Amino acid sequence: MNDAVSITRDLVRCPSVTPADAGALGVLERLLKDAGFEVHRVTFGEPGTSDIDNLYARIGTEAPHITFAGHTDVVPAGDETAWSHGAFSGDIKDGFLYGRGAVDMKGGIACSVAAVLQYLADNGGKPKGSISFLITGDEEDISVNGTIKLLKWCAERGEKFDHCVLGEPSNVEVLGDCIKIGRRGSQSGTLHVDGVQGHVAYPHRASNPVPDISRLIVALSDEPLDRGSAQFQASNLEFTSVDVGNTAGNVIPGQARAKFNIRYNDNHTQETLRALVEERLAKACGNRIRSRIVWEYSNSNVFVTKPGTFTDLAVSAIEEVTGRKPELSTSGGTSDARFISSYCPVIEFGLVGQTMHQVDERTPVSDLEKLTKIYRGVLDRYFA
């Protein structure tokens, strides 16, 4: 069966915990090949990481070109005995479909595939432009052998995307309440403060980094990075751990470290953000405190799809099915949309995310049916 419920069940029954594929991409490959898509399975890897299987499928050769993106990998089920239905069973009970990935995000992928297959069946088997699918198996882990490399592979083949719908579970409470049009960037680092180790009874012979790192944490935390922007809430710097590596109660430590993460908006780039924090740190240190920041690599840049024709047609399709006008939001963490945004405008709209990554992850069957209708409405409007 090519309906969203059947496709979701088939996908959920594949225990594709990152980096395993467990047959999930094969489910999509068979459906899309039967519908006339040219399908490619592409594996990427690099030293120190697991090889990841990815799928790219396209039908049509002309513009406009809309692509549906997503990931078939899922997080571990945890204690499977705590699930009321098997974590990979795809069971339906009281109107809900259960299983890891039902919400995040095999259900969203299934709805997009079902909608596209319906659209093609009603339009002679061919779109008025092009439709494609960008599906990875590396979103829930380190995201180095998935969408970011699949997009580069597509670009090297001459593929050009005009717009993208990413089926992440964007809705907060009910289907139709939220479209994600952007995400803040993420940048992590570790603050190091150097002191001089010594005996606690002779503090004049030592230099204690603990009070100093405390002052620096307060200084960097207290002053806002910005006051937000037109599309984004304010950036925030949060310290997440402090450590001196000291097991002795009578020794002043020689160094203290504090980890932090910054979620930043479009007032900054990675470079300007780092420079701002370094400048504030130098000011707080003065000429006495010896400190430095070791920045971590980040591929999570800020992005935003400005409201316009594409977001308008998505809002219209959602309103028609749900009766709700969704909020255009930039809240939440990161997603593969951060990579796609470098190639074309992208929006995120999928199922309701309340049970994602939880025991008994589940979605109403009615939401799968409605989301399919919404995606179909997007296609009708897009190619009108």
C-alpha positions as CSV (number, residue, x, y, z in Angstrom):
1,M,0.0,0.0,0.0
2,N,1.2,3.5,-0.8
3,D,-0.7,5.4,1.9
4,A,1.1,7.3,4.6
5,V,0.1,4.9,7.4
6,S,1.3,1.8,5.6
7,I,4.6,3.5,4.6
8,T,5.1,4.7,8.1
9,R,4.6,1.2,9.5
10,D,7.0,-0.3,7.0
11,L,9.7,2.3,7.9
12,V,9.2,2.0,11.7
13,R,9.6,-1.8,11.5
14,C,13.1,-1.2,10.2
15,P,15.3,-0.7,13.4
16,S,17.4,1.9,11.8
17,V,19.2,3.2,14.9
18,T,22.1,5.4,13.7
19,P,24.3,4.4,11.8
20,A,22.3,1.2,10.8
21,D,19.9,1.5,7.9
22,A,18.2,-1.8,8.6
23,G,16.3,-1.7,5.3
24,A,14.6,1.7,5.7
25,L,16.0,3.3,2.6
26,G,15.1,0.1,0.7
27,V,11.5,0.7,1.5
28,L,11.6,4.1,-0.1
29,E,13.7,3.0,-3.0
30,R,11.2,0.4,-4.1
31,L,8.3,2.8,-3.8
32,L,10.0,5.6,-5.7
33,K,11.4,3.4,-8.5
34,D,8.0,2.0,-9.1
35,A,6.7,5.5,-9.5
36,G,9.3,6.4,-12.2
37,F,11.9,8.1,-10.0
38,E,15.6,7.8,-10.8
39,V,17.0,6.6,-7.5
40,H,20.6,6.7,-6.2
41,R,21.9,5.1,-3.1
42,V,25.1,6.8,-2.0
43,T,27.4,5.8,0.8
44,F,29.7,8.3,2.5
45,G,32.3,7.9,5.2
46,E,35.5,9.2,6.6
47,P,38.2,8.0,9.0
48,G,36.9,7.6,12.6
49,T,33.2,7.6,11.5
50,S,30.7,5.0,10.4
51,D,29.8,4.7,6.7
52,I,26.3,6.1,6.1
53,D,23.9,5.1,3.4
54,N,21.9,7.9,1.8
55,L,19.2,8.2,-0.9
56,Y,18.6,10.7,-3.6
57,A,15.7,10.3,-6.0
58,R,14.3,12.6,-8.7
59,I,11.5,12.7,-11.2
60,G,11.3,15.4,-13.9
61,T,14.1,17.5,-15.5
62,E,12.6,21.0,-15.5
63,A,12.2,23.8,-13.1
64,P,10.7,24.5,-10.7
65,H,12.3,21.8,-8.5
66,I,11.0,21.1,-5.1
67,T,12.8,18.6,-2.9
68,F,11.5,16.8,0.3
69,A,14.2,16.1,2.8
70,G,14.4,13.9,5.8
71,H,16.2,11.2,7.8
72,T,15.4,7.6,8.4
73,D,17.8,7.0,11.2
74,V,16.4,7.1,14.7
75,V,17.7,7.3,18.3
76,P,17.9,4.2,20.4
77,A,14.7,2.8,21.9
78,G,16.1,2.7,25.4
79,D,14.5,0.2,27.7
80,E,12.3,-1.7,25.3
81,T,10.4,-3.4,28.1
82,A,9.1,0.0,29.1
83,W,7.2,0.4,25.8
84,S,3.5,-0.5,25.9
85,H,4.0,-1.6,22.2
86,G,7.1,-2.8,20.6
87,A,9.6,0.0,19.9
88,F,9.8,-1.2,16.2
89,S,6.4,-2.7,15.9
90,G,4.4,0.0,14.1
91,D,1.4,-1.1,16.1
92,I,-1.8,0.9,15.9
93,K,-3.9,1.2,19.0
94,D,-6.7,3.6,19.8
95,G,-5.9,5.7,16.8
96,F,-2.2,6.1,17.4
97,L,0.7,4.5,15.5
98,Y,3.5,3.5,17.9
99,G,7.2,3.1,17.3
100,R,10.6,4.7,17.4
101,G,10.7,7.2,14.5
102,A,6.9,7.5,14.1
103,V,7.2,11.2,14.8
104,D,10.9,11.9,14.3
105,M,10.7,11.5,11.4
106,K,9.6,8.4,9.5
107,G,6.0,9.5,9.7
108,G,6.9,12.8,8.0
109,I,8.8,11.1,5.2
110,A,6.0,8.6,4.7
111,C,3.5,11.5,4.3
112,S,5.7,13.3,1.8
113,V,6.1,10.1,-0.3
114,A,2.4,9.3,-0.2
115,A,1.5,12.9,-1.2
116,V,3.9,12.8,-4.1
117,L,2.7,9.4,-5.3
118,Q,-0.9,10.7,-5.2
119,Y,0.1,13.9,-7.1
120,L,1.8,11.9,-9.8
121,A,-1.1,9.5,-10.2
122,D,-3.4,12.4,-10.7
123,N,-1.1,14.2,-13.1
124,G,-0.2,11.6,-15.7
125,G,2.8,10.3,-13.7
126,K,4.9,13.4,-14.2
127,P,5.2,16.7,-12.4
128,K,5.0,20.1,-14.1
129,G,8.6,20.6,-13.0
130,S,10.7,18.3,-10.8
131,I,10.3,16.6,-7.5
132,S,13.1,14.9,-5.5
133,F,13.8,13.3,-2.2
134,L,17.0,13.9,-0.1
135,I,17.0,11.2,2.6
136,T,19.9,10.5,5.0
137,G,20.7,8.0,7.7
138,D,23.0,10.4,9.7
139,E,20.9,13.1,11.3
140,E,20.6,11.8,14.9
141,D,24.3,11.4,15.4
142,I,27.2,13.6,14.2
143,S,25.8,14.5,10.8
144,V,29.0,14.4,8.8
145,N,28.3,11.6,6.3
146,G,24.7,12.5,5.6
147,T,22.8,15.5,4.2
148,I,25.9,17.8,4.1
149,K,27.7,15.4,1.8
150,L,24.6,14.3,-0.2
151,L,24.0,18.0,-1.1
152,K,27.6,18.4,-2.3
153,W,27.2,15.2,-4.3
154,C,24.1,16.5,-5.9
155,A,25.7,19.9,-6.7
156,E,28.6,18.1,-8.4
157,R,26.1,16.3,-10.6
158,G,24.5,19.7,-11.6
159,E,21.4,19.3,-9.4
160,K,19.8,22.6,-8.5
161,F,17.0,22.9,-6.0
162,D,14.5,25.8,-6.0
163,H,12.8,25.0,-2.6
164,C,12.8,22.4,0.1
165,V,10.4,21.0,2.6
166,L,12.0,19.2,5.5
167,G,9.6,17.0,7.3
168,E,11.0,17.4,10.9
169,P,8.3,17.4,13.6
170,S,7.9,21.1,13.7
171,N,4.5,21.4,15.4
172,V,4.5,22.0,19.2
173,E,1.0,21.1,20.4
174,V,-1.3,20.4,17.4
175,L,-0.8,19.8,13.7
176,G,-0.7,23.2,12.0
177,D,0.6,25.4,14.8
178,C,4.1,26.0,13.6
179,I,6.4,26.2,10.6
180,K,10.1,26.4,11.2
181,I,11.6,29.0,8.8
182,G,15.1,29.2,10.5
183,R,17.3,28.0,13.3
184,R,19.8,29.7,15.5
185,G,23.4,28.7,15.1
186,S,25.3,26.6,17.8
187,Q,28.8,27.2,18.9
188,S,30.5,25.5,21.8
189,G,33.8,26.1,23.6
190,T,35.8,25.6,26.8
191,L,37.1,28.4,29.0
192,H,40.5,27.6,30.6
193,V,41.8,29.6,33.5
194,D,45.4,29.0,34.7
195,G,46.5,29.3,38.3
196,V,49.4,28.0,40.3
197,Q,49.0,24.8,42.3
198,G,49.8,24.9,46.0
199,H,48.9,23.9,49.6
200,V,45.7,25.4,50.9
201,A,47.6,26.4,54.1
202,Y,50.0,28.6,52.1
203,P,47.7,30.4,49.6
204,H,50.4,33.2,49.1
205,R,52.5,30.6,47.3
206,A,49.7,29.6,44.9
207,S,47.2,31.3,42.6
208,N,43.7,29.8,42.9
209,P,41.8,29.7,39.5
210,V,38.5,28.8,41.1
211,P,37.4,32.3,42.2
212,D,38.8,33.7,38.9
213,I,36.8,31.3,36.7
214,S,33.7,32.1,38.8
215,R,34.2,35.8,38.1
216,L,34.6,35.1,34.4
217,I,31.5,32.9,34.2
218,V,29.5,35.6,35.8
219,A,31.0,38.3,33.5
220,L,30.3,36.3,30.3
221,S,26.8,35.2,31.4
222,D,25.5,38.5,32.7
223,E,26.0,40.8,29.6
224,P,23.5,40.0,26.8
225,L,25.0,39.1,23.5
226,D,22.2,41.0,21.7
227,R,18.5,41.7,22.0
228,G,17.2,39.5,19.2
229,S,16.4,40.4,15.6
230,A,13.4,40.6,13.3
231,Q,13.2,36.8,13.0
232,F,15.0,35.5,16.0
233,Q,15.0,35.6,19.8
234,A,18.1,36.8,21.6
235,S,21.3,34.8,21.5
236,N,22.2,33.0,24.8
237,L,25.5,31.8,26.2
238,E,25.0,29.0,28.7
239,F,27.8,27.4,30.9
240,T,27.2,23.6,31.2
241,S,30.0,22.3,33.4
242,V,32.8,23.5,35.6
243,D,35.8,21.2,36.5
244,V,39.1,21.5,38.2
245,G,40.1,17.8,38.1
246,N,41.1,18.0,41.8
247,T,40.5,15.0,44.1
248,A,42.5,16.4,47.1
249,G,40.8,18.7,49.7
250,N,44.0,20.4,50.7
251,V,45.4,21.3,47.3
252,I,44.7,24.5,45.4
253,P,44.2,23.4,41.8
254,G,46.4,24.6,39.0
255,Q,43.7,25.0,36.4
256,A,39.9,25.3,36.1
257,R,37.8,24.7,33.0
258,A,34.2,25.5,32.1
259,K,32.3,24.3,29.1
260,F,29.7,26.5,27.4
261,N,27.4,26.6,24.4
262,I,26.0,29.6,22.6
263,R,22.8,29.6,20.5
264,Y,23.1,32.7,18.3
265,N,20.9,34.6,15.9
266,D,21.5,36.4,12.6
267,N,23.2,39.3,14.4
268,H,26.3,37.2,14.3
269,T,28.5,34.9,12.3
270,Q,30.7,32.3,13.9
271,E,33.7,34.6,13.4
272,T,32.1,37.8,14.8
273,L,30.5,35.9,17.7
274,R,33.9,34.4,18.7
275,A,35.5,37.8,18.5
276,L,32.8,39.4,20.7
277,V,33.2,36.7,23.4
278,E,37.0,36.9,23.3
279,E,36.8,40.7,23.6
280,R,34.6,40.5,26.7
281,L,36.8,37.8,28.2
282,A,39.9,40.0,27.8
283,K,38.1,42.9,29.5
284,A,37.0,40.7,32.4
285,C,40.5,39.3,32.9
286,G,42.2,42.6,33.0
287,N,46.0,42.3,33.5
288,R,45.8,39.6,36.2
289,I,43.7,36.5,35.2
290,R,45.3,34.2,32.7
291,S,42.7,32.5,30.5
292,R,41.9,31.3,27.0
293,I,39.0,29.8,25.1
294,V,39.3,26.6,23.1
295,W,36.5,26.7,20.5
296,E,35.0,23.6,19.1
297,Y,34.3,23.0,15.4
298,S,30.7,23.8,14.5
299,N,28.7,23.1,11.3
300,S,25.6,24.6,12.9
301,N,25.3,28.0,11.3
302,V,22.3,30.4,11.7
303,F,19.9,30.6,8.8
304,V,16.5,32.0,8.0
305,T,14.1,31.7,5.1
306,K,12.5,35.1,4.8
307,P,8.6,35.0,4.6
308,G,7.4,35.2,1.0
309,T,5.7,33.3,-1.8
310,F,7.0,29.9,-0.6
311,T,6.0,30.3,3.0
312,D,2.7,31.8,1.9
313,L,1.7,28.7,-0.1
314,A,2.7,26.4,2.8
315,V,0.6,28.5,5.2
316,S,-2.3,28.3,2.8
317,A,-2.1,24.5,2.4
318,I,-1.9,24.1,6.2
319,E,-4.9,26.4,6.9
320,E,-7.0,24.6,4.3
321,V,-6.5,21.2,6.1
322,T,-6.3,22.2,9.7
323,G,-8.1,25.5,9.9
324,R,-5.0,26.9,11.7
325,K,-2.6,29.7,10.6
326,P,0.8,28.4,11.7
327,E,3.4,30.6,13.4
328,L,6.6,31.2,11.4
329,S,9.1,30.2,14.0
330,T,12.9,30.1,14.4
331,S,12.9,28.4,17.8
332,G,14.4,25.1,18.8
333,G,17.7,23.3,18.2
334,T,19.5,22.4,15.0
335,S,18.4,20.3,12.1
336,D,19.7,19.3,8.6
337,A,17.9,22.5,7.3
338,R,21.1,24.3,8.3
339,F,22.9,22.5,5.4
340,I,20.1,22.8,2.9
341,S,19.7,26.5,3.4
342,S,23.0,27.0,1.6
343,Y,21.5,25.5,-1.6
344,C,17.8,26.8,-1.5
345,P,15.1,28.2,0.7
346,V,13.9,25.6,3.2
347,I,11.0,25.3,5.6
348,E,10.4,22.6,8.2
349,F,7.0,21.2,8.7
350,G,6.1,17.8,9.9
351,L,4.2,16.1,12.7
352,V,3.7,17.1,16.4
353,G,6.9,16.6,18.3
354,Q,5.7,15.9,21.8
355,T,6.7,12.2,22.0
356,M,9.8,12.3,19.8
357,H,12.8,10.5,21.5
358,Q,10.5,9.2,24.3
359,V,9.3,5.8,25.3
360,D,6.0,5.1,23.5
361,E,6.8,7.6,20.7
362,R,3.6,7.8,18.7
363,T,1.5,9.8,16.3
364,P,-2.2,10.0,15.7
365,V,-3.1,8.2,12.5
366,S,-5.3,11.2,11.7
367,D,-2.3,13.4,11.7
368,L,-0.5,11.2,9.2
369,E,-3.6,11.5,6.9
370,K,-3.8,15.3,7.4
371,L,-0.1,15.9,6.9
372,T,-0.3,14.0,3.6
373,K,-3.1,16.3,2.5
374,I,-1.0,19.3,3.5
375,Y,2.0,18.1,1.4
376,R,-0.4,17.4,-1.5
377,G,-1.7,21.0,-1.1
378,V,1.8,22.3,-1.2
379,L,2.5,20.4,-4.4
380,D,-0.7,21.6,-6.1
381,R,0.0,25.2,-5.2
382,Y,3.7,25.0,-6.1
383,F,3.1,23.7,-9.6
384,A,0.0,25.7,-10.3
